[in-house]
């Protein structure tokens, strides 16, 4: 007989005719109802009675359907968090648990109530917002032709573009963005930063649009460079623009967010700038995305990824840059790649590609969950996460504090990591060899 741990369901607020259910194993034939597998929980959405052995329970409050996964590295961390949760069942309700993980309600209230990071980065635990709809597991398969792009011989035209990237421009953007008192998702200052970023992408001849996803948060910014040969195929390059300090929802607390994540946004803008300055053209369309709501649980990217998935946009890959600037003390500069909720095959190919264009840059995996790549992975798109080293976000001493300043970042590393991301984007978007100034000067 299965335990109550694995026999549970919850009703969707949007449609009372559907329920969520959890199973100890993935259920054959129910792939389209799969909400994801998390530790020992395999969640599904289904009509009542459709999947045998479901026991109903209800979502708690708004935001991500109210559901979060808390995943623990040690029994001690589990016991510590259970004690904290026991005193706040009216805010964060425990729904399912085992010795390694807990699924809770709590919605938008959870991060502030528990004092945890809404997208990972906690010492001894991962905090993961659960998707609001059925996960499109492996619904979009990468073609062999796409993979072969990473296996092609060294391209001197791509090398020339990568070498032309100016490190001082990357630092200048980080400096500017960190001058805002805060870029919290609820703040007017994030709207101002988004307006500045929109203006910069427009200057670089990108088609720019704002994409709102909820009325109390700043919008996402999307800048598009249309492909020439296959414009229907899309490469998404993302970085969150919002920042936070110790109070995840404060509109006024100083939150410069130089590393997290002005560094990622500056990398994207540097690539857009080099595309403009060298008049580069591509087979595929490129969409640079500056997400809002990441610090509250990947809200902006989740809304955008679902919108594009529902519209059947042909996104062939998503590359995400979150925290690129801090280097581990007394260790060589290393580019980290996320190791979960990503396409490992594509990540491995990129790890082989990077040294062709950025000499001497080490690459390793980082177990550090999560960032906006997860939203695209949950919609069935191939996703890769670029990170600053092989440790975790919480290793950075100024992570989510008012002292996350440019002075603590490594300018050499920022340049190398931006070049690595640029080589990846130019390669997989299919840079045309006929682009003006694309050849070696």
C-alpha positions in Angstrom: 0.0 0.0 0.0 1.4 3.4 -1.0 2.0 5.9 1.8 0.1 9.2 2.0 3.3 10.8 0.9 2.8 9.5 -2.6 -1.0 9.6 -2.8 -2.0 13.2 -3.0 -3.8 15.6 -5.3 -4.7 19.2 -5.3 -7.5 21.1 -7.1 -6.5 23.8 -9.5 -8.0 27.2 -8.8 -8.3 27.9 -12.5 -10.3 24.8 -13.3 -12.2 22.9 -10.6 -12.5 19.9 -12.9 -8.7 19.2 -12.6 -6.7 17.9 -9.7 -3.0 17.6 -8.9 -1.7 14.2 -7.8 1.6 12.8 -6.7 3.1 9.4 -7.3 6.2 7.6 -6.2 7.0 6.8 -9.8 6.3 8.4 -13.2 3.1 7.2 -14.7 3.2 5.7 -18.2 0.9 7.5 -20.6 0.5 10.6 -18.5 3.4 12.6 -19.9 1.2 15.5 -21.0 -0.2 15.8 -17.4 3.3 15.7 -15.8 4.1 18.7 -13.6 7.6 17.5 -12.9 9.5 15.1 -10.7 11.1 16.5 -7.5 13.0 14.2 -5.2 10.5 11.4 -4.4 7.5 13.4 -5.7 6.2 13.0 -9.2 3.3 15.5 -9.7 0.6 15.4 -12.3 -2.5 17.4 -13.3 -5.5 15.3 -14.2 -9.3 15.2 -14.1 -10.6 13.7 -10.8 -10.3 9.9 -10.8 -8.3 9.8 -14.0 -5.1 8.6 -12.4 -5.6 5.8 -9.9 -4.7 6.4 -6.2 -5.0 10.2 -6.0 -5.9 11.9 -2.7 -7.1 15.5 -2.9 -5.5 18.5 -1.1 -5.8 22.2 -2.0 -3.4 24.9 -2.9 -2.6 27.4 -0.2 -2.4 30.9 -1.5 -1.6 32.7 -4.7 1.7 32.8 -6.6 3.1 29.7 -8.4 -0.1 28.0 -7.4 1.2 28.4 -3.9 3.6 25.5 -4.2 7.3 25.3 -3.5 9.9 22.5 -3.1 12.3 22.7 -0.2 15.1 20.2 -0.8 17.7 19.5 2.0 21.3 18.5 1.9 21.4 17.2 5.4 19.0 15.9 8.1 20.1 18.7 10.3 18.9 21.3 7.8 15.7 19.4 7.4 15.0 19.4 11.1 15.9 23.1 11.4 13.4 24.1 8.7 10.7 21.8 10.0 10.8 23.6 13.3 10.5 26.9 11.6 7.6 25.6 9.4 5.7 24.2 12.5 5.2 27.8 13.8 3.7 29.2 10.6 1.2 26.7 9.2 -1.2 29.6 8.7 1.2 31.2 6.2 3.3 28.3 4.8 1.4 25.0 4.9 3.4 21.7 4.6 1.7 19.5 2.1 4.1 16.6 1.4 7.4 15.6 3.0 10.1 13.0 3.2 13.5 13.2 4.9 15.1 15.0 1.9 12.3 17.3 0.7 9.1 19.2 1.6 6.4 20.5 -0.7 4.7 23.5 0.8 2.1 26.1 0.0 2.9 29.7 0.8 2.9 31.3 -2.7 4.3 34.9 -2.8 4.5 34.9 1.0 7.0 32.0 1.4 10.4 33.7 0.8 9.8 36.5 3.2 8.1 34.4 5.8 10.9 31.8 5.9 13.7 34.2 5.2 14.9 32.2 2.2 16.1 32.8 -1.3 13.2 32.3 -3.7 15.3 30.8 -6.4 18.0 28.7 -4.7 21.2 29.8 -3.2 20.5 28.7 0.4 23.2 26.9 2.3 22.2 23.3 2.8 19.0 23.5 0.9 17.4 24.4 -2.5 14.2 26.5 -2.7 12.4 25.8 -6.0 9.2 27.4 -7.2 7.0 24.7 -8.7 5.6 25.3 -12.2 2.0 26.5 -12.5 1.1 24.1 -15.3 2.0 20.7 -16.7 5.7 20.4 -17.6 6.3 19.8 -21.2 9.0 17.2 -20.6 11.4 16.8 -23.5 8.6 18.0 -25.9 11.1 19.8 -28.1 14.0 17.7 -29.3 17.2 19.3 -30.6 18.0 18.3 -34.2 21.4 16.8 -35.1 22.0 19.7 -37.4 21.7 22.1 -34.4 24.2 20.0 -32.4 26.6 20.0 -35.3 26.9 23.7 -35.0 29.0 23.3 -31.9 31.1 20.6 -33.6 32.1 22.8 -36.5 35.8 23.8 -37.0 37.0 27.1 -35.4 35.4 30.0 -37.1 37.7 33.0 -37.6 34.8 35.4 -38.1 33.3 34.4 -34.7 36.7 34.7 -33.2 37.1 38.3 -34.5 33.8 39.3 -33.1 34.6 37.7 -29.7 38.0 39.4 -29.6 36.4 42.8 -30.4 34.4 42.9 -27.2 35.6 45.7 -24.9 35.9 44.8 -21.2 35.5 48.5 -20.1 32.0 48.6 -21.7 30.9 45.6 -19.7 32.1 47.2 -16.5 30.4 50.5 -17.4 27.0 48.9 -17.7 27.4 47.1 -14.4 28.4 50.4 -12.8 25.3 52.2 -14.3 22.8 49.5 -13.3 24.2 49.3 -9.7 23.7 53.1 -9.3 19.9 52.6 -9.0 19.1 52.4 -5.3 17.3 49.1 -6.0 16.0 47.2 -9.0 13.5 45.2 -6.9 10.7 43.8 -9.0 8.1 45.9 -7.1 10.1 49.2 -7.5 9.7 52.1 -9.8 13.4 52.1 -10.2 13.3 48.7 -12.0 10.9 50.3 -14.5 13.4 53.1 -15.0 16.2 50.6 -15.5 14.1 48.6 -18.0 13.4 51.9 -19.9 17.2 52.6 -20.1 17.8 49.0 -21.3 15.1 49.3 -23.8 16.6 52.5 -25.2 20.1 50.8 -25.5 18.8 47.8 -27.4 16.8 50.2 -29.7 20.1 52.1 -30.3 21.6 48.8 -31.5 18.7 48.4 -34.0 16.9 45.6 -32.1 13.1 45.5 -32.1 12.2 46.0 -28.5 9.0 45.3 -26.5 8.0 45.3 -22.9 6.0 42.2 -21.8 4.0 42.7 -18.6 3.0 39.7 -16.6 1.5 41.2 -13.5 0.3 44.6 -12.5 2.5 45.1 -9.4 5.9 44.2 -11.0 8.1 45.8 -13.6 7.8 44.2 -17.1 10.2 41.9 -18.9 12.2 43.5 -21.7 12.6 41.5 -25.0 15.0 42.7 -27.8 14.8 40.8 -31.1 17.2 40.4 -33.9 15.4 38.7 -36.8 17.1 35.7 -38.5 17.7 35.8 -42.2 17.5 32.1 -43.2 15.2 30.6 -40.6 13.6 33.5 -38.7 11.0 31.1 -37.3 13.7 29.4 -35.2 14.6 31.3 -32.1 17.6 31.4 -29.7 16.7 33.0 -26.4 19.4 34.6 -24.3 18.3 35.6 -20.9 19.4 37.4 -17.7 17.2 38.8 -14.9 17.3 42.6 -14.4 15.8 42.7 -10.9 17.8 42.7 -7.7 17.2 42.2 -4.0 18.9 42.6 -0.7 18.0 40.9 2.6 14.3 41.9 2.2 13.1 40.1 -1.0 10.2 42.5 -1.5 11.5 45.8 -0.3 11.0 48.8 -2.7 13.4 51.0 -0.8 16.2 48.8 0.7 19.5 49.4 -1.1 20.0 46.6 -3.6 22.7 47.4 -6.1 22.8 43.9 -7.5 26.2 44.3 -9.3 26.9 40.6 -9.6 23.3 39.5 -9.2 22.5 40.3 -11.9 23.8 43.4 -13.5 26.7 41.2 -14.6 24.4 39.0 -16.7 22.6 41.9 -18.2 25.8 43.6 -19.1 27.0 40.5 -20.9 23.8 40.4 -23.0 24.0 44.0 -23.9 27.7 43.6 -24.8 26.8 40.9 -27.3 24.0 43.0 -28.8 26.5 45.9 -29.1 29.0 43.7 -31.0 26.2 42.4 -33.3 25.3 46.0 -34.1 28.8 47.4 -34.5 29.9 44.6 -36.8 26.5 44.3 -38.6 26.3 40.6 -37.9 23.5 38.5 -39.4 22.2 35.1 -38.4 20.3 32.1 -39.6 18.1 32.1 -36.5 16.3 34.8 -34.7 17.9 36.0 -31.4 15.8 37.2 -28.5 17.7 38.9 -25.6 15.5 38.9 -22.5 15.8 40.9 -19.3 13.5 39.3 -16.8 11.7 40.8 -13.9 10.4 38.8 -10.9 13.3 36.4 -10.8 14.1 37.0 -7.1 10.4 36.3 -6.2 10.5 32.9 -7.8 11.3 33.1 -11.6 7.9 34.8 -12.1 8.7 36.9 -15.2 10.5 34.2 -17.1 7.9 31.6 -16.2 5.2 33.8 -17.7 7.2 34.5 -20.8 8.2 30.9 -21.4 4.7 29.7 -21.0 3.4 32.4 -23.4 5.9 31.5 -26.1 5.3 27.8 -25.5 1.5 28.2 -25.8 2.1 30.1 -29.1 4.3 27.2 -30.4 7.3 29.4 -30.8 10.2 27.3 -32.2 12.8 28.0 -29.5 15.7 25.8 -30.3 17.7 26.7 -27.2 17.8 29.1 -24.2 21.1 30.4 -22.7 20.8 32.1 -19.3 23.4 34.3 -17.6 23.0 34.8 -13.9 26.0 36.0 -11.8 29.2 36.1 -13.8 31.5 38.4 -11.9 32.8 37.0 -8.6 35.8 34.7 -8.7 36.6 32.2 -6.0 39.6 33.3 -3.9 42.9 31.6 -4.7 41.4 29.6 -7.6 41.7 30.0 -11.4 38.9 31.7 -13.2 36.3 29.1 -14.1 33.0 29.3 -16.0 30.3 27.4 -14.2 27.5 25.6 -15.8 24.3 24.5 -14.0 23.9 20.8 -13.7 20.2 20.3 -13.1 17.0 21.2 -15.0 19.2 21.8 -18.1 20.1 20.0 -21.3 23.3 18.3 -20.3 24.1 17.1 -23.9 24.0 20.7 -25.2 25.9 21.9 -22.1 28.7 19.4 -22.7 28.9 20.6 -26.3 29.2 24.2 -25.2 31.9 23.3 -22.7 33.9 21.8 -25.6 33.1 24.9 -27.8 34.2 27.6 -25.3 38.0 26.9 -25.2 38.1 27.3 -29.0 37.3 31.0 -28.7 38.3 31.9 -25.1 41.8 30.4 -24.6 42.6 29.1 -21.1 39.1 29.4 -19.6 38.3 26.5 -17.4 34.7 25.1 -17.3 33.1 23.1 -14.5 29.6 22.2 -13.3 27.9 24.1 -10.5 25.1 22.6 -8.3 23.3 25.8 -7.6 19.5 26.0 -8.2 17.8 27.9 -9.8 17.5 30.7 -12.3 15.4 31.6 -15.3 16.6 28.7 -17.4 14.3 26.5 -15.3 11.2 28.3 -16.6 12.2 27.4 -20.2 13.2 23.8 -19.3 9.8 23.3 -17.7 8.2 24.3 -21.0 10.2 21.6 -22.9 13.0 23.9 -24.3 16.7 23.0 -24.2 18.2 25.3 -21.6 21.8 26.0 -20.4 22.8 28.0 -17.4 26.0 30.1 -17.3 27.3 30.9 -13.8 30.4 32.5 -12.3 32.2 29.5 -10.9 31.8 25.9 -9.8 30.5 26.8 -6.3 27.0 28.0 -5.4 25.5 31.5 -5.3 25.6 31.6 -1.5 29.4 31.3 -1.7 29.5 35.0 -2.8 29.9 36.9 0.5 27.7 39.8 -0.8 24.9 37.7 -2.2 21.5 39.3 -1.7 22.9 42.2 0.4 23.3 45.9 0.0 27.0 45.4 -0.5 26.7 43.5 -3.8 28.9 46.1 -5.5 31.1 46.3 -8.6 34.2 46.6 -6.5 34.0 42.9 -5.5 33.8 41.7 -9.1 36.7 40.5 -11.3 36.8 42.5 -14.5 39.0 39.9 -16.2 36.6 37.2 -15.4 33.6 39.3 -16.6 35.3 39.8 -19.9 36.1 36.1 -20.4 32.7 34.9 -19.3 31.0 37.4 -21.6 33.2 36.2 -24.5 32.2 32.6 -23.8 28.5 33.5 -23.9 29.1 35.5 -27.1 30.9 32.6 -28.8 28.0 30.3 -27.8 25.3 32.7 -29.1 27.0 33.5 -32.4 27.7 29.8 -33.0 24.3 28.4 -32.3 22.4 31.3 -33.9 24.3 30.6 -37.1 26.4 33.7 -37.8 26.4 34.4 -41.5 30.0 34.5 -42.9 28.9 37.4 -45.2 28.2 39.8 -42.4 30.0 43.1 -42.8 33.2 43.3 -40.7 32.7 39.6 -39.7 36.0 38.5 -41.2 39.3 38.9 -39.5 40.5 42.5 -39.8 
